[in-house]
């Protein structure tokens, strides 16, 4: 049996307003979902970069 996924998380009014304002202001996103997805992708990219830097630093220090 397939479960239906919710189409949107519940946001506080201030978060919803901020997202809507930024969608309009930035103009690169068609909706809040695109903005949130882009933010999440950028955060994940930053996470991977930090892991790589940590590994390289540890290797240079001889702690791996």
N, CA, C and O atoms as a Tripos MOL2 file, in Angstrom:
@<TRIPOS>MOLECULE
protein
  256   255    64     0     0
PROTEIN
NO_CHARGES

@<TRIPOS>ATOM
      1 N           0.8450   -1.1800    0.0000 N.3       1 UNK1
      2 CA          0.0000    0.0000    0.0000 C.3       1 UNK1
      3 C           0.8900    1.2420    0.0000 C.2       1 UNK1
      4 O           1.8020    1.3500    0.8200 O.2       1 UNK1
      5 N           0.6390    2.1560   -0.8910 N.am      2 UNK2
      6 CA          1.4330    3.3720   -1.0160 C.3       2 UNK2
      7 C           0.8510    4.4750   -0.1460 C.2       2 UNK2
      8 O          -0.3520    4.7350   -0.1700 O.2       2 UNK2
      9 N           1.7200    5.1150    0.6190 N.am      3 UNK3
     10 CA          1.2810    6.2210    1.4620 C.3       3 UNK3
     11 C           1.3610    7.5130    0.6760 C.2       3 UNK3
     12 O           2.2750    7.7100   -0.1250 O.2       3 UNK3
     13 N           0.4120    8.3810    0.9060 N.am      4 UNK4
     14 CA          0.4490    9.6960    0.2760 C.3       4 UNK4
     15 C           1.3960   10.5890    1.0490 C.2       4 UNK4
     16 O           1.3290   10.6730    2.2750 O.2       4 UNK4
     17 N           2.2780   11.2570    0.3220 N.am      5 UNK5
     18 CA          3.2160   12.1830    0.9450 C.3       5 UNK5
     19 C           2.5570   13.5520    1.0290 C.2       5 UNK5
     20 O           1.8710   13.9690    0.0960 O.2       5 UNK5
     21 N           2.7620   14.2510    2.1370 N.am      6 UNK6
     22 CA          2.2170   15.6100    2.2230 C.3       6 UNK6
     23 C           2.9100   16.5020    1.2060 C.2       6 UNK6
     24 O           4.0900   16.3170    0.9070 O.2       6 UNK6
     25 N           2.1800   17.4590    0.6820 N.am      7 UNK7
     26 CA          2.7500   18.3230   -0.3420 C.3       7 UNK7
     27 C           3.5240   19.4850    0.2530 C.2       7 UNK7
     28 O           4.3600   20.0730   -0.4330 O.2       7 UNK7
     29 N           3.2720   19.8320    1.5010 N.am      8 UNK8
     30 CA          3.9810   20.9500    2.1130 C.3       8 UNK8
     31 C           4.0500   20.7580    3.6110 C.2       8 UNK8
     32 O           3.0990   20.3050    4.2480 O.2       8 UNK8
     33 N           5.1920   21.1120    4.1530 N.am      9 UNK9
     34 CA          5.3340   21.1140    5.6020 C.3       9 UNK9
     35 C           4.6230   22.3370    6.1600 C.2       9 UNK9
     36 O           4.4050   23.3240    5.4580 O.2       9 UNK9
     37 N           4.2700   22.2520    7.4180 N.am     10 UNK10
     38 CA          3.6630   23.3980    8.0700 C.3      10 UNK10
     39 C           4.7510   24.3980    8.4280 C.2      10 UNK10
     40 O           5.7520   24.0390    9.0480 O.2      10 UNK10
     41 N           4.5570   25.6390    8.0430 N.am     11 UNK11
     42 CA          5.5140   26.7010    8.3240 C.3      11 UNK11
     43 C           4.8820   27.7240    9.2460 C.2      11 UNK11
     44 O           3.6700   27.9390    9.2250 O.2      11 UNK11
     45 N           5.7180   28.3500   10.0530 N.am     12 UNK12
     46 CA          5.2050   29.4610   10.8410 C.3      12 UNK12
     47 C           4.8690   30.5940    9.8810 C.2      12 UNK12
     48 O           5.3820   30.6330    8.7630 O.2      12 UNK12
     49 N           4.0300   31.4950   10.3020 N.am     13 UNK13
     50 CA          3.6410   32.6190    9.4470 C.3      13 UNK13
     51 C           4.8550   33.4520    9.0520 C.2      13 UNK13
     52 O           4.9670   33.8890    7.9060 O.2      13 UNK13
     53 N           5.7670   33.6710   10.0050 N.am     14 UNK14
     54 CA          6.9510   34.4780    9.6820 C.3      14 UNK14
     55 C           7.8630   33.7680    8.6840 C.2      14 UNK14
     56 O           8.4160   34.4140    7.7940 O.2      14 UNK14
     57 N           8.0310   32.4420    8.8150 N.am     15 UNK15
     58 CA          8.8390   31.6990    7.8460 C.3      15 UNK15
     59 C           8.1800   31.6900    6.4750 C.2      15 UNK15
     60 O           8.8480   31.8570    5.4550 O.2      15 UNK15
     61 N           6.8770   31.4960    6.4560 N.am     16 UNK16
     62 CA          6.1390   31.4950    5.1990 C.3      16 UNK16
     63 C           6.2600   32.8540    4.5060 C.2      16 UNK16
     64 O           6.4800   32.9210    3.2970 O.2      16 UNK16
     65 N           6.1170   33.9250    5.2680 N.am     17 UNK17
     66 CA          6.2350   35.2740    4.7090 C.3      17 UNK17
     67 C           7.6340   35.5190    4.1700 C.2      17 UNK17
     68 O           7.7980   36.0850    3.0890 O.2      17 UNK17
     69 N           8.6470   35.0920    4.9250 N.am     18 UNK18
     70 CA         10.0330   35.2750    4.4950 C.3      18 UNK18
     71 C          10.2950   34.5310    3.1910 C.2      18 UNK18
     72 O          10.8990   35.0760    2.2680 O.2      18 UNK18
     73 N           9.8330   33.2720    3.1200 N.am     19 UNK19
     74 CA         10.0310   32.4860    1.9020 C.3      19 UNK19
     75 C           9.3300   33.1280    0.7100 C.2      19 UNK19
     76 O           9.9200   33.2590   -0.3620 O.2      19 UNK19
     77 N           8.0750   33.5270    0.8950 N.am     20 UNK20
     78 CA          7.3400   34.1630   -0.2010 C.3      20 UNK20
     79 C           8.0290   35.4390   -0.6630 C.2      20 UNK20
     80 O           8.1370   35.6860   -1.8640 O.2      20 UNK20
     81 N           8.4940   36.2500    0.2810 N.am     21 UNK21
     82 CA          9.1690   37.5020   -0.0670 C.3      21 UNK21
     83 C          10.4500   37.2300   -0.8390 C.2      21 UNK21
     84 O          10.7620   37.9410   -1.7940 O.2      21 UNK21
     85 N          11.1930   36.2090   -0.4340 N.am     22 UNK22
     86 CA         12.4420   35.8990   -1.1190 C.3      22 UNK22
     87 C          12.2160   35.2710   -2.4820 C.2      22 UNK22
     88 O          13.0110   35.4880   -3.3970 O.2      22 UNK22
     89 N          11.1590   34.5040   -2.6390 N.am     23 UNK23
     90 CA         10.8250   33.9690   -3.9650 C.3      23 UNK23
     91 C          10.5630   35.1320   -4.9170 C.2      23 UNK23
     92 O          11.0350   35.1300   -6.0540 O.2      23 UNK23
     93 N           9.8110   36.1200   -4.4490 N.am     24 UNK24
     94 CA          9.5040   37.2860   -5.2810 C.3      24 UNK24
     95 C          10.7370   38.1570   -5.5010 C.2      24 UNK24
     96 O          10.9870   38.6060   -6.6200 O.2      24 UNK24
     97 N          11.5090   38.3970   -4.4390 N.am     25 UNK25
     98 CA         12.6520   39.3050   -4.5080 C.3      25 UNK25
     99 C          13.7720   38.7340   -5.3760 C.2      25 UNK25
    100 O          14.3230   39.4410   -6.2200 O.2      25 UNK25
    101 N          14.1090   37.4740   -5.1790 N.am     26 UNK26
    102 CA         15.2180   36.8610   -5.9060 C.3      26 UNK26
    103 C          14.8310   36.6230   -7.3600 C.2      26 UNK26
    104 O          15.6260   36.8760   -8.2650 O.2      26 UNK26
    105 N          13.6230   36.1420   -7.5830 N.am     27 UNK27
    106 CA         13.1290   35.9440   -8.9370 C.3      27 UNK27
    107 C          13.6670   34.7240   -9.6590 C.2      27 UNK27
    108 O          13.2640   34.4550  -10.7910 O.2      27 UNK27
    109 N          14.5770   33.9710   -9.0280 N.am     28 UNK28
    110 CA         15.1330   32.7800   -9.6690 C.3      28 UNK28
    111 C          14.3220   31.5220   -9.3790 C.2      28 UNK28
    112 O          14.5970   30.4620   -9.9430 O.2      28 UNK28
    113 N          13.3430   31.6310   -8.5180 N.am     29 UNK29
    114 CA         12.5670   30.4760   -8.0900 C.3      29 UNK29
    115 C          11.0970   30.6860   -8.4280 C.2      29 UNK29
    116 O          10.5570   31.7830   -8.2870 O.2      29 UNK29
    117 N          10.4660   29.6060   -8.8790 N.am     30 UNK30
    118 CA          9.0490   29.6790   -9.2170 C.3      30 UNK30
    119 C           8.1750   29.5980   -7.9720 C.2      30 UNK30
    120 O           7.0490   30.0960   -7.9630 O.2      30 UNK30
    121 N           8.7000   28.9670   -6.9190 N.am     31 UNK31
    122 CA          7.9070   28.7860   -5.7040 C.3      31 UNK31
    123 C           8.8140   28.5040   -4.5090 C.2      31 UNK31
    124 O          10.0330   28.4050   -4.6480 O.2      31 UNK31
    125 N           8.2020   28.3790   -3.3410 N.am     32 UNK32
    126 CA          8.9490   28.1410   -2.1010 C.3      32 UNK32
    127 C           9.7010   26.8190   -2.1440 C.2      32 UNK32
    128 O          10.8160   26.7220   -1.6300 O.2      32 UNK32
    129 N           9.1070   25.8100   -2.7470 N.am     33 UNK33
    130 CA          9.7560   24.4950   -2.7960 C.3      33 UNK33
    131 C          11.0870   24.5580   -3.5250 C.2      33 UNK33
    132 O          12.0650   23.9530   -3.0840 O.2      33 UNK33
    133 N          11.1340   25.2820   -4.6320 N.am     34 UNK34
    134 CA         12.3950   25.4150   -5.3660 C.3      34 UNK34
    135 C          13.4510   26.1140   -4.5190 C.2      34 UNK34
    136 O          14.6150   25.7140   -4.5200 O.2      34 UNK34
    137 N          13.0510   27.1530   -3.8010 N.am     35 UNK35
    138 CA         13.9790   27.8820   -2.9400 C.3      35 UNK35
    139 C          14.5040   26.9770   -1.8280 C.2      35 UNK35
    140 O          15.7050   26.9570   -1.5600 O.2      35 UNK35
    141 N          13.6210   26.2380   -1.1900 N.am     36 UNK36
    142 CA         14.0220   25.3340   -0.1100 C.3      36 UNK36
    143 C          14.9260   24.2270   -0.6460 C.2      36 UNK36
    144 O          15.9330   23.8960   -0.0200 O.2      36 UNK36
    145 N          14.5810   23.6530   -1.7920 N.am     37 UNK37
    146 CA         15.4070   22.5950   -2.3770 C.3      37 UNK37
    147 C          16.8000   23.1050   -2.7190 C.2      37 UNK37
    148 O          17.7890   22.4120   -2.4800 O.2      37 UNK37
    149 N          16.8890   24.3080   -3.2730 N.am     38 UNK38
    150 CA         18.1830   24.8890   -3.6070 C.3      38 UNK38
    151 C          19.0080   25.1180   -2.3420 C.2      38 UNK38
    152 O          20.2040   24.8280   -2.3080 O.2      38 UNK38
    153 N          18.3650   25.6330   -1.3190 N.am     39 UNK39
    154 CA         19.0440   25.8380   -0.0380 C.3      39 UNK39
    155 C          19.5790   24.5120    0.5030 C.2      39 UNK39
    156 O          20.7270   24.4360    0.9410 O.2      39 UNK39
    157 N          18.7500   23.4730    0.4710 N.am     40 UNK40
    158 CA         19.1680   22.1660    0.9770 C.3      40 UNK40
    159 C          20.3440   21.6070    0.1830 C.2      40 UNK40
    160 O          21.2760   21.0480    0.7620 O.2      40 UNK40
    161 N          20.3040   21.7560   -1.1410 N.am     41 UNK41
    162 CA         21.4080   21.2770   -1.9740 C.3      41 UNK41
    163 C          22.6940   22.0230   -1.6400 C.2      41 UNK41
    164 O          23.7600   21.4150   -1.5520 O.2      41 UNK41
    165 N          22.5990   23.3320   -1.4550 N.am     42 UNK42
    166 CA         23.7840   24.1180   -1.1080 C.3      42 UNK42
    167 C          24.3280   23.7200    0.2570 C.2      42 UNK42
    168 O          25.5420   23.6550    0.4470 O.2      42 UNK42
    169 N          23.4460   23.4550    1.2000 N.am     43 UNK43
    170 CA         23.8860   23.0270    2.5290 C.3      43 UNK43
    171 C          24.5910   21.6770    2.4520 C.2      43 UNK43
    172 O          25.6010   21.4640    3.1230 O.2      43 UNK43
    173 N          24.0660   20.7680    1.6400 N.am     44 UNK44
    174 CA         24.6880   19.4510    1.4940 C.3      44 UNK44
    175 C          26.0590   19.5840    0.8340 C.2      44 UNK44
    176 O          27.0120   18.9230    1.2450 O.2      44 UNK44
    177 N          26.1600   20.4320   -0.1840 N.am     45 UNK45
    178 CA         27.4560   20.6740   -0.8260 C.3      45 UNK45
    179 C          28.4620   21.2080    0.1870 C.2      45 UNK45
    180 O          29.6140   20.7740    0.2050 O.2      45 UNK45
    181 N          28.0400   22.1410    1.0240 N.am     46 UNK46
    182 CA         28.9200   22.6950    2.0610 C.3      46 UNK46
    183 C          29.3440   21.6110    3.0470 C.2      46 UNK46
    184 O          30.4950   21.5760    3.4820 O.2      46 UNK46
    185 N          28.4290   20.7470    3.3910 N.am     47 UNK47
    186 CA         28.7170   19.6390    4.3020 C.3      47 UNK47
    187 C          29.8100   18.7400    3.7170 C.2      47 UNK47
    188 O          30.7500   18.3670    4.4190 O.2      47 UNK47
    189 N          29.6850   18.3940    2.4330 N.am     48 UNK48
    190 CA         30.6800   17.5370    1.7920 C.3      48 UNK48
    191 C          32.0440   18.2190    1.7180 C.2      48 UNK48
    192 O          33.0740   17.5760    1.9250 O.2      48 UNK48
    193 N          32.0510   19.5030    1.4270 N.am     49 UNK49
    194 CA         33.3100   20.2550    1.3890 C.3      49 UNK49
    195 C          33.9740   20.2380    2.7580 C.2      49 UNK49
    196 O          35.1830   20.0320    2.8610 O.2      49 UNK49
    197 N          33.1930   20.4520    3.8050 N.am     50 UNK50
    198 CA         33.7490   20.4430    5.1640 C.3      50 UNK50
    199 C          34.3220   19.0820    5.5360 C.2      50 UNK50
    200 O          35.3640   19.0050    6.1870 O.2      50 UNK50
    201 N          33.6560   18.0180    5.1320 N.am     51 UNK51
    202 CA         34.1720   16.6730    5.4100 C.3      51 UNK51
    203 C          35.5050   16.4720    4.6930 C.2      51 UNK51
    204 O          36.4590   15.9660    5.2840 O.2      51 UNK51
    205 N          35.5730   16.8680    3.4180 N.am     52 UNK52
    206 CA         36.8200   16.7320    2.6640 C.3      52 UNK52
    207 C          37.9450   17.5250    3.3050 C.2      52 UNK52
    208 O          39.0610   17.0250    3.4410 O.2      52 UNK52
    209 N          37.6580   18.7600    3.6970 N.am     53 UNK53
    210 CA         38.6830   19.5910    4.3340 C.3      53 UNK53
    211 C          39.1450   18.9870    5.6530 C.2      53 UNK53
    212 O          40.3350   19.0120    5.9680 O.2      53 UNK53
    213 N          38.2140   18.4480    6.4190 N.am     54 UNK54
    214 CA         38.5670   17.8190    7.6930 C.3      54 UNK54
    215 C          39.4730   16.6100    7.4710 C.2      54 UNK54
    216 O          40.4400   16.4110    8.2060 O.2      54 UNK54
    217 N          39.1580   15.8060    6.4570 N.am     55 UNK55
    218 CA         39.9870   14.6330    6.1530 C.3      55 UNK55
    219 C          41.3850   15.0560    5.7250 C.2      55 UNK55
    220 O          42.3760   14.4700    6.1620 O.2      55 UNK55
    221 N          41.4690   16.0740    4.8700 N.am     56 UNK56
    222 CA         42.7760   16.5370    4.3970 C.3      56 UNK56
    223 C          43.5960   17.1100    5.5440 C.2      56 UNK56
    224 O          44.8030   16.8800    5.6210 O.2      56 UNK56
    225 N          42.9570   17.8450    6.4230 N.am     57 UNK57
    226 CA         43.6530   18.4000    7.5840 C.3      57 UNK57
    227 C          44.1530   17.2810    8.4890 C.2      57 UNK57
    228 O          45.2840   17.3270    8.9740 O.2      57 UNK57
    229 N          43.3180   16.2870    8.7130 N.am     58 UNK58
    230 CA         43.7030   15.1570    9.5610 C.3      58 UNK58
    231 C          44.8720   14.3930    8.9410 C.2      58 UNK58
    232 O          45.7780   13.9630    9.6560 O.2      58 UNK58
    233 N          44.8590   14.2200    7.6180 N.am     59 UNK59
    234 CA         45.9550   13.5250    6.9450 C.3      59 UNK59
    235 C          47.2610   14.3000    7.0970 C.2      59 UNK59
    236 O          48.3130   13.7090    7.3410 O.2      59 UNK59
    237 N          47.1940   15.6160    6.9540 N.am     60 UNK60
    238 CA         48.3990   16.4400    7.0920 C.3      60 UNK60
    239 C          48.9560   16.3870    8.5110 C.2      60 UNK60
    240 O          50.1660   16.4720    8.7200 O.2      60 UNK60
    241 N          48.0600   16.2440    9.4760 N.am     61 UNK61
    242 CA         48.4870   16.1920   10.8800 C.3      61 UNK61
    243 C          48.8830   14.7730   11.2880 C.2      61 UNK61
    244 O          49.4000   14.5510   12.3830 O.2      61 UNK61
    245 N          48.6340   13.8210   10.3930 N.am     62 UNK62
    246 CA         48.9790   12.4340   10.6870 C.3      62 UNK62
    247 C          48.0530   11.7600   11.6690 C.2      62 UNK62
    248 O          48.4630   10.8640   12.4050 O.2      62 UNK62
    249 N          46.8010   12.1880   11.6830 N.am     63 UNK63
    250 CA         45.8500   11.6080   12.6440 C.3      63 UNK63
    251 C          44.8550   10.6630   11.9970 C.2      63 UNK63
    252 O          43.8430   10.3180   12.6080 O.2      63 UNK63
    253 N          45.1270   10.2380   10.7670 N.am     64 UNK64
    254 CA         44.1980    9.2890   10.1370 C.3      64 UNK64
    255 C          44.7500    7.8990   10.1520 C.2      64 UNK64
    256 O          44.1030    6.9730    9.6640 O.2      64 UNK64
@<TRIPOS>BOND
     1     1     2 1
     2     2     3 1
     3     3     4 2
     4     3     5 am
     5     5     6 1
     6     6     7 1
     7     7     8 2
     8     7     9 am
     9     9    10 1
    10    10    11 1
    11    11    12 2
    12    11    13 am
    13    13    14 1
    14    14    15 1
    15    15    16 2
    16    15    17 am
    17    17    18 1
    18    18    19 1
    19    19    20 2
    20    19    21 am
    21    21    22 1
    22    22    23 1
    23    23    24 2
    24    23    25 am
    25    25    26 1
    26    26    27 1
    27    27    28 2
    28    27    29 am
    29    29    30 1
    30    30    31 1
    31    31    32 2
    32    31    33 am
    33    33    34 1
    34    34    35 1
    35    35    36 2
    36    35    37 am
    37    37    38 1
    38    38    39 1
    39    39    40 2
    40    39    41 am
    41    41    42 1
    42    42    43 1
    43    43    44 2
    44    43    45 am
    45    45    46 1
    46    46    47 1
    47    47    48 2
    48    47    49 am
    49    49    50 1
    50    50    51 1
    51    51    52 2
    52    51    53 am
    53    53    54 1
    54    54    55 1
    55    55    56 2
    56    55    57 am
    57    57    58 1
    58    58    59 1
    59    59    60 2
    60    59    61 am
    61    61    62 1
    62    62    63 1
    63    63    64 2
    64    63    65 am
    65    65    66 1
    66    66    67 1
    67    67    68 2
    68    67    69 am
    69    69    70 1
    70    70    71 1
    71    71    72 2
    72    71    73 am
    73    73    74 1
    74    74    75 1
    75    75    76 2
    76    75    77 am
    77    77    78 1
    78    78    79 1
    79    79    80 2
    80    79    81 am
    81    81    82 1
    82    82    83 1
    83    83    84 2
    84    83    85 am
    85    85    86 1
    86    86    87 1
    87    87    88 2
    88    87    89 am
    89    89    90 1
    90    90    91 1
    91    91    92 2
    92    91    93 am
    93    93    94 1
    94    94    95 1
    95    95    96 2
    96    95    97 am
    97    97    98 1
    98    98    99 1
    99    99   100 2
   100    99   101 am
   101   101   102 1
   102   102   103 1
   103   103   104 2
   104   103   105 am
   105   105   106 1
   106   106   107 1
   107   107   108 2
   108   107   109 am
   109   109   110 1
   110   110   111 1
   111   111   112 2
   112   111   113 am
   113   113   114 1
   114   114   115 1
   115   115   116 2
   116   115   117 am
   117   117   118 1
   118   118   119 1
   119   119   120 2
   120   119   121 am
   121   121   122 1
   122   122   123 1
   123   123   124 2
   124   123   125 am
   125   125   126 1
   126   126   127 1
   127   127   128 2
   128   127   129 am
   129   129   130 1
   130   130   131 1
   131   131   132 2
   132   131   133 am
   133   133   134 1
   134   134   135 1
   135   135   136 2
   136   135   137 am
   137   137   138 1
   138   138   139 1
   139   139   140 2
   140   139   141 am
   141   141   142 1
   142   142   143 1
   143   143   144 2
   144   143   145 am
   145   145   146 1
   146   146   147 1
   147   147   148 2
   148   147   149 am
   149   149   150 1
   150   150   151 1
   151   151   152 2
   152   151   153 am
   153   153   154 1
   154   154   155 1
   155   155   156 2
   156   155   157 am
   157   157   158 1
   158   158   159 1
   159   159   160 2
   160   159   161 am
   161   161   162 1
   162   162   163 1
   163   163   164 2
   164   163   165 am
   165   165   166 1
   166   166   167 1
   167   167   168 2
   168   167   169 am
   169   169   170 1
   170   170   171 1
   171   171   172 2
   172   171   173 am
   173   173   174 1
   174   174   175 1
   175   175   176 2
   176   175   177 am
   177   177   178 1
   178   178   179 1
   179   179   180 2
   180   179   181 am
   181   181   182 1
   182   182   183 1
   183   183   184 2
   184   183   185 am
   185   185   186 1
   186   186   187 1
   187   187   188 2
   188   187   189 am
   189   189   190 1
   190   190   191 1
   191   191   192 2
   192   191   193 am
   193   193   194 1
   194   194   195 1
   195   195   196 2
   196   195   197 am
   197   197   198 1
   198   198   199 1
   199   199   200 2
   200   199   201 am
   201   201   202 1
   202   202   203 1
   203   203   204 2
   204   203   205 am
   205   205   206 1
   206   206   207 1
   207   207   208 2
   208   207   209 am
   209   209   210 1
   210   210   211 1
   211   211   212 2
   212   211   213 am
   213   213   214 1
   214   214   215 1
   215   215   216 2
   216   215   217 am
   217   217   218 1
   218   218   219 1
   219   219   220 2
   220   219   221 am
   221   221   222 1
   222   222   223 1
   223   223   224 2
   224   223   225 am
   225   225   226 1
   226   226   227 1
   227   227   228 2
   228   227   229 am
   229   229   230 1
   230   230   231 1
   231   231   232 2
   232   231   233 am
   233   233   234 1
   234   234   235 1
   235   235   236 2
   236   235   237 am
   237   237   238 1
   238   238   239 1
   239   239   240 2
   240   239   241 am
   241   241   242 1
   242   242   243 1
   243   243   244 2
   244   243   245 am
   245   245   246 1
   246   246   247 1
   247   247   248 2
   248   247   249 am
   249   249   250 1
   250   250   251 1
   251   251   252 2
   252   251   253 am
   253   253   254 1
   254   254   255 1
   255   255   256 2
@<TRIPOS>SUBSTRUCTURE
     1 UNK1         2 RESIDUE 1 A UNK
     2 UNK2         6 RESIDUE 1 A UNK
     3 UNK3        10 RESIDUE 1 A UNK
     4 UNK4        14 RESIDUE 1 A UNK
     5 UNK5        18 RESIDUE 1 A UNK
     6 UNK6        22 RESIDUE 1 A UNK
     7 UNK7        26 RESIDUE 1 A UNK
     8 UNK8        30 RESIDUE 1 A UNK
     9 UNK9        34 RESIDUE 1 A UNK
    10 UNK10       38 RESIDUE 1 A UNK
    11 UNK11       42 RESIDUE 1 A UNK
    12 UNK12       46 RESIDUE 1 A UNK
    13 UNK13       50 RESIDUE 1 A UNK
    14 UNK14       54 RESIDUE 1 A UNK
    15 UNK15       58 RESIDUE 1 A UNK
    16 UNK16       62 RESIDUE 1 A UNK
    17 UNK17       66 RESIDUE 1 A UNK
    18 UNK18       70 RESIDUE 1 A UNK
    19 UNK19       74 RESIDUE 1 A UNK
    20 UNK20       78 RESIDUE 1 A UNK
    21 UNK21       82 RESIDUE 1 A UNK
    22 UNK22       86 RESIDUE 1 A UNK
    23 UNK23       90 RESIDUE 1 A UNK
    24 UNK24       94 RESIDUE 1 A UNK
    25 UNK25       98 RESIDUE 1 A UNK
    26 UNK26      102 RESIDUE 1 A UNK
    27 UNK27      106 RESIDUE 1 A UNK
    28 UNK28      110 RESIDUE 1 A UNK
    29 UNK29      114 RESIDUE 1 A UNK
    30 UNK30      118 RESIDUE 1 A UNK
    31 UNK31      122 RESIDUE 1 A UNK
    32 UNK32      126 RESIDUE 1 A UNK
    33 UNK33      130 RESIDUE 1 A UNK
    34 UNK34      134 RESIDUE 1 A UNK
    35 UNK35      138 RESIDUE 1 A UNK
    36 UNK36      142 RESIDUE 1 A UNK
    37 UNK37      146 RESIDUE 1 A UNK
    38 UNK38      150 RESIDUE 1 A UNK
    39 UNK39      154 RESIDUE 1 A UNK
    40 UNK40      158 RESIDUE 1 A UNK
    41 UNK41      162 RESIDUE 1 A UNK
    42 UNK42      166 RESIDUE 1 A UNK
    43 UNK43      170 RESIDUE 1 A UNK
    44 UNK44      174 RESIDUE 1 A UNK
    45 UNK45      178 RESIDUE 1 A UNK
    46 UNK46      182 RESIDUE 1 A UNK
    47 UNK47      186 RESIDUE 1 A UNK
    48 UNK48      190 RESIDUE 1 A UNK
    49 UNK49      194 RESIDUE 1 A UNK
    50 UNK50      198 RESIDUE 1 A UNK
    51 UNK51      202 RESIDUE 1 A UNK
    52 UNK52      206 RESIDUE 1 A UNK
    53 UNK53      210 RESIDUE 1 A UNK
    54 UNK54      214 RESIDUE 1 A UNK
    55 UNK55      218 RESIDUE 1 A UNK
    56 UNK56      222 RESIDUE 1 A UNK
    57 UNK57      226 RESIDUE 1 A UNK
    58 UNK58      230 RESIDUE 1 A UNK
    59 UNK59      234 RESIDUE 1 A UNK
    60 UNK60      238 RESIDUE 1 A UNK
    61 UNK61      242 RESIDUE 1 A UNK
    62 UNK62      246 RESIDUE 1 A UNK
    63 UNK63      250 RESIDUE 1 A UNK
    64 UNK64      254 RESIDUE 1 A UNK
